[in-house]
């Protein structure tokens, strides 16, 4: 599939950006994907190339070193990188959606100058620290504490499943500064990796996206001044939820890319594999599988582009982001299952990339809000629209 899918959503500039991302993915990323998965590491040289093309700060204003592009450009590019390697795309997604975006929206001019420029240019990689050993979907139940002592905040806690945890030099850390206020007591802090008390406790061994690091990070008596608060004291939950809206759009794009990789591999295989004297592509069952995969991928893409446009309009995209993420991630898993089935026994071996795509697909239903949470968000937004 050599050309970019064109539709009413995309301008010539969007198509050009997506094509640039596809060319880069085919030339630089795809040849390394199997090795990245096997060695559990994205080469530094590849991250540098992503940075040089502006993929790590796509939505950041040029004033802070970014490309200054819209969300539709970002999801179009992220989809193309995801087709080649989901591990590489998740590093790109977190740096853009979960770290650079909240810094640009809520950060002070001093914080933007100090951190955003490094993140947007790829000099630094960032991570987003919300989940904990005992709280994931229930963010208000977090145990990490921030206690004010004179002119400093002391932070203690443990964060789990932190994407980019090994590479990140800056963490956006959510801490409960007033537990009695529940979610209204959460405050976001910016913590550098070199800060005393910042400990990477372990790196997770995972089913998929194995090239992307996932860490447990411990914060031990970290002392910070007010200058390291992102947004306002007690405003962390708002920062986190607003950030996740954008992050979910990115994960939807990632899911579409993984699903596309499954479809493209399955379609090629079906034309080459013969059974009963003819290619299996001639079998109606296989054609039905391919048709269903194609339809659902394109439906997910439309939902994702609508969410991206809503975000770019400056109004709340909570419902649209959740709908895109829910549909795209569940579609991705379904398409991956069909892809393995089309390849049969070969789909179950490491001789073909399909098994890697299958493993990578599952996480899209879990991180940045499980499918169950997306359904709660969508239902809440529907009821809210009826009552307003």
N, C-alpha and C positions, 0 to 999 in steps of 0.2 A: 504494500500500500504506500505508493511513493508520494502522493499528494496529500495535503492537509484537507480534512473535511471542512467544506465551506458551507456556511449558512447565514441567515439574516443577522445572527449575533455578532459575527466577526467582520471587522473592517479589514482593508488590505494590510494595515499595520499589524493587526492581530495575527493574520495569516503569516506574515513575514516573520514575526517573532516565534510562532509555533514551528514554522519550517526551520528556522535557525536552531531551535531546541531539538527538533527531530534529527537534523543533520549531525549535531553535536552528539546526541544520544547514540546514533548508529555508529559514528566513527570512534568516539572516545569512551563511551560508557558500556555499551553492549559487549564489546570484546573482553571487558574486565569483569562482567557480572558474575560469572561462575566462580572466578577466583575470589572475588569480594565475599561471596557467600561462603566459600570453603575456608578462607582465612579469617573470616569475621572482622574484616577491616577494609575501609575505603582508603585507597592510596592517597597520600598527601598531595601528590601531583595532580590527581583528578579533582580534588577539592580546590586546588589553586586554579585549575582551568575553569571550573564552575564559577569561581570568583571573578576571573578575568572577563567572563562574558556577562557579568552582572546578575547571575542567577541566584545569588545569596542575599541580594537586597533589592528585589525587583520592584517592590511597592514603596521603597523609601525615597523621600524627596532628594533630588540631586544636591540640595544644600548640605545634606548629611552623607553624601557619597553614594547614594542609591541610583537606581535606573529611573525612578519616578513613573513607573508604569501602573496601569490599573489592575484590578483583581482579575479581570477577564484575560489579560495577557499572562498573568501569573499562573492561573489554572490551566491555560492552554499549554504553556511551557512545561508545567509540572506533569501533566498527563504524558507528554512525550518522554520525559526523563524516566517516568514510572514504567513505561513499556519496556525500557531497556534494563532497568535495575531499581527495584523497590527500595532497597537499602539506601541507595544514593538519593532517591527522591525524598525519603523521609528526613534525611539530614537537611536537605534544601527546604522542606516544608516547615520544620521546626524553627529554623533560623529566620525564615520570613514571617510565618504566621504567628508563632507563639512567643517570639522574643523581639524581633525588630518592630513589628506592628504595635504592640502595647507601649514600647519605648517611644515610638514616634507619636502616639496618641496621648500618652499620659506623662511622658518624661519631661523634666525641666530642661531648659536650654543647655544647662551645664551637663546634665546627664546625656543628652543627645550628642553634645560635642565630644564627651569623653568615651561613650560606649557605642552610640548608634553608628558613628562613622566607621568604627572598627568592624562592627557586625555587617554593615551593608557592603563593605568592600571585601569581606571574607578574611580579614586579618584575624578576627576572632570568630569562634562559633559559640552560639548561645544554647542554653537549655531552659526548660520550663518545669519548675518543681512545685507540683500541686499534690499528686497522689502520695499516700503514705501506706505503711504496712497494714493499718487498720481502717483506712478511709480512701476510697477511690471516687465512686459516684457521689457519695455523701461527703462533699468537700467541707461542709460546716463542722464535721466531726473530727477535723484534723487535730493532732496532738502537738504539733510544732508550736512553740511559744515564743513570743517576743515580749520581753519585760523591760519597761523603761526604768533606768537607773540614772538619775541626774540628767546629763546631756547625752547619754548613750542608750541604745537598745541592745539588750542581750538576747541572742537567739539560740535556742536549743531544739533539736528535733531530728527526725529521720524522714527522708523522702524516698519513695520506691518507684521503680519502673521509669527512670528518667532518661528519655531519649537524648542522644548526644552527650550523655553524662561523662564519657571518657574524654571527648574532644573539647568540651565547652570550657571557655575561660570566664564566662559570665553566666550566672544563674538568676532567673527571676523566681524568687522564693516566696511562697505564701505562708504566712504565719499568723497564729491567733494571738492578737494583742489584747483582746478583751473577751475571754471565753464566755462570760455571762451574756454577751450580746449575740452569741452564735455567729451566723454569717456576717452580721454587721460589725463583728469584732476582728475580722480578717484584714491584715495589712500586707501589701506586697513590698518586698525588699529586693534590691540589686546587690548580689554578693559575688565577689570575684573569687576565682578558684584559688588564688594565691593567699587569700585571707586566712589568717591563723584560725584553726578550728574547722576548716572545710576538708572533709575526709570522704574520699571515694571508697566505700566499704567493700563493694563487690560489683562485678560485672555479670549480668545474667546470661545463661546459656538458653537460647530461644529456639522455638519451632521455625520461625521465619524472620524476615528482615535481619538476617544474622550479621550482615556487614555493618549494620547500624548499632552503635553501642547503646546498651540499656543498663543503667547503673542504679545502685542504692547509694545515696549520698547522706552523710551524717553531718550535722552542724552542731559543733560543741563550743558553747560559750563564745559565740561570735559577737563582737562588739561593733556596732555601727552608729554613725551619727544620723541625724535627720536627713542629711543629703542623700542617703541611700534608700530612702522610701520612694517607691514608684507610685505616683498619685498622692492620695491622702491617707492619713491614719484612719483605719476602719473602712477604707474604700477598696480594699483588695478583692473582695468578692465581685464587685462590679468590674474591676479590671480583668479578673479571671474569666467571667462569663462572656464579656464582650470579646475577649481574646479567643475564646473557644468557638464563637460564631465563625470567625474567619478561619480558624484552624480546621473546623469541620468541612468547610468548603474545599480546603486543600486536600484533606483526606478523601473526600469524594473524588477529586481529580486523580489522586493516586490510585484509588480503587478502579476507576475507569481505565487507567493505563495498564494495570495488572491484567484486567479482564481482556483488554485489547490484545495484549501479548498472548493470552490463552487462545483467543479467537484466531489470530493470525497463524499461530503455530498449528492449531488444529486444522485449519482450512488447508494449509500447505500439505500437512501429513495426509489428509483425506484424499487429496488429488494424486498422491504418490503411492499410497498403500493399496495394494490390490487384494481382493478376496473373491473367491469364486470366479476368477478370470476377468475382473474389472475393478477399477478404483472404487474404494468405499464411498467416495463422494457421490457416486451414482445411487447409493442406497437412500431411500426416503427418510429413514430414521436419522441418518447422519445429516441430511439436508435440513430436517426439522431442528436438530440440535444447533446447527450453524445459524439458521434463521432466527431462532429464539435468542441466541447469544448476541447476534447483531442488533436486533430490535431493542433488547434491554440495555445494551451498552449505549446506544444512541439516546434512549429515553433518559438514562442517568446523566448523560452529557448535557441534555437540555435542562434538566433540573439544576445541574451544577452551574450552568451559565446564567440561568435566571437568578440564582442566589448570588453569583458574582456581581451581576449588574445591580442587584438590590443593595449589596454592600457598597458599591461604588457610588450609589445615589446618595449615600449619607444617612439613610434611615435604617431602622432595625431590620436585620435579615435573619433573626433568630429562627423563625419558622422555616424559611426557605433553606437555611443552612442545615437544619436538622433533617428536613425532608431529603435534601440532596445526599447527605451523609448516610442516612438510613437506607435509602433505595440503592445508592451506588455500592455500598459495602456488602449488602446482602446479595445484590446482583453479582458482584465480583466473586463471592464464594460459590454461587450457583454456576457461574460460567466456568470457574476453575474446576469444579466437579465434572462438568460436561466435557471440558477439555481433556482431563485425565481419562475419562471414559472413551473418548474418541480414539485416543492413542493406545488404549488397552494396556497390555503389560508394559509397553514402553513408557507409558505415562507414569508408571510406578517406579521407574528406574532413573538414575542420575545421568543416563545417556542423553536425555532430552531435558530442556529447560522447564518443561511443563510441571515437573514435581516441585521445582523451586517456586514457580508462580503459585501453585496450589498452597504451599506452605506460607508464602508471603500474603496470600489473600486473607487469611483468617484474622489477622490483626486489625484489618480495617473495620471489622465489626466490634472491636473492643476499645481501641485507644481513642482519646479525645471524645469520650462519651460512648458507652455501649449502645447497641441497638435498642435495648430496653429503655435506656435514658432518653434516646432520641424520640421514642414513642411518647414518653411522658411530656417532653418539651413540646412536641407537635400538638398533642391533645390540649395542653394548657393554653397554647397560643390560639387554637381554634375556639375554645371556650371564651377566651379573653376577647376575641374579635366579635363574638356573638353578644356579649354583655356590654360592649362599648357603644 
